[in-house]
């Protein structure tokens, strides 16, 4: 027997990613091809992918192999066994239809070869497929029962490494655990998720799969029961075998805040697309309004948010300011420029004060010995104090959050290069910390003498005034 052949190998589980199983299958399939006189012209692997009736994972290599066979130049498909190829009766019918259209044979190392050109051969192939499907379903039932029993005992069921824990799912990772604990506190303090995510990404914090954080992934991580040392089982929670990251009460409070439909997911924080939006100001006398971004005749433009008395083309202005800031950061005192105020994190004490004042207000409302007038007077004092603490807490949250991007540049070996390579949020924070950018009216009308249309957009750097904060 001779002709061309393709080899297909697959294993359902390969958590270590070593592909040992598929390599062994390929070696056995090559030996079979050599014995039968086939020339192997392609090898297709699906590693760590189930072919069972309940699996929803696509098998890209399997699909690619079938597409290759449909071209009509393949004599045989070789697999270690029928069950390695498929455990779905419907896919067996697909293989039979492929044989009818192309004449391709199906050969296996341990399951033999069925003559798909005869009714009996096709019957045997279908019987094997149904037996493999039944075995896959029995295996799935055993796994589900085992997982249900493990859940009831609070055991770890495996899967990708959970952020905050080691790969065993039980041992805490102190650095990641601290991040989640702080994020939970920030959420309860009203810090926008977007701000937490940006701070983590700037600091190089990645998910357990090595990806950048997004708000939905942070929500999913913060609201999982494992944070409180719990496992969901039969509609209730049981105590898990791993240590909790926070108390159940705190976890439930975080879940309640994040599930509140009235909560704005960005906390009212608008993410600007351009460097100087809301930072640069209009220099026309008596205006002083910040610049907003607009599109004028199809060109992104900064325009005064008041009376539109000044405007600048966005790309040219951004490029000019970026170069000036980068040059300033090349000086020896660059790190000193970005040293923010020495902020003491008083948030724990302020949060305790909020709890205390709230409890005092509740107790006051329950005091039946006070007259209505006295009750209102005392309540007004407590509410005023509560408002003051809340204002201080909000201001401290904003100040601490604003200092994080600056440290990413100030702590770099080359602050200027770090500024140029940073994302927009960091560059905006640096510009805002270092300078006041003012757009002035053009000193002259029209283009300068000698300017030609081919010279491109005319920009007068004298119309952009950069004033260093703190007389820097």
Buried (B, 14 or more C-beta within 10 A) or exposed (E): EEBBBBBBBBBBEBEEEEBEBBEEBBEBBBEBBEEBEBEBBBBBBBBBBBBBBEBEEEBEBBEBBBEBBEEEEBBBBBBBBBBBBBBBBEBBBEBBEBBEEBBBBBBBBEBEBBBBEEEEBBEBBBEBBEEBBEEBBEBBEEEEEEBEEBBEEBBBEEEEBBBBBBEEBBEBBEEBBEBBBBBBBBBBBEBBBBBBBBBBBBEEBEBBEEEEBBBEBBBEBBBBBBBBBBBEBEEEBBEBEBEBBBEBEBBBBBBEBBEEEEBEEEEEBEEBEBBBBBBBBBBBEEBEBBBBBBEEEEEBBBBBBBEEBBBBBBBBBBEBBBEBBBEBBEEEEBBEBBEBEEEEEEBEEBBEBBEBBEEBBEEBEEEEEBEEEEBEEBBEEBEEBBEEBBEBBBEBBEEBBBBBBBBBBBEBEEBBBBBBEBEBBBBBBBBBBBBBBBBBEEEEEEEEEEEEEEEEEEBEEEBBBBEEEEEE
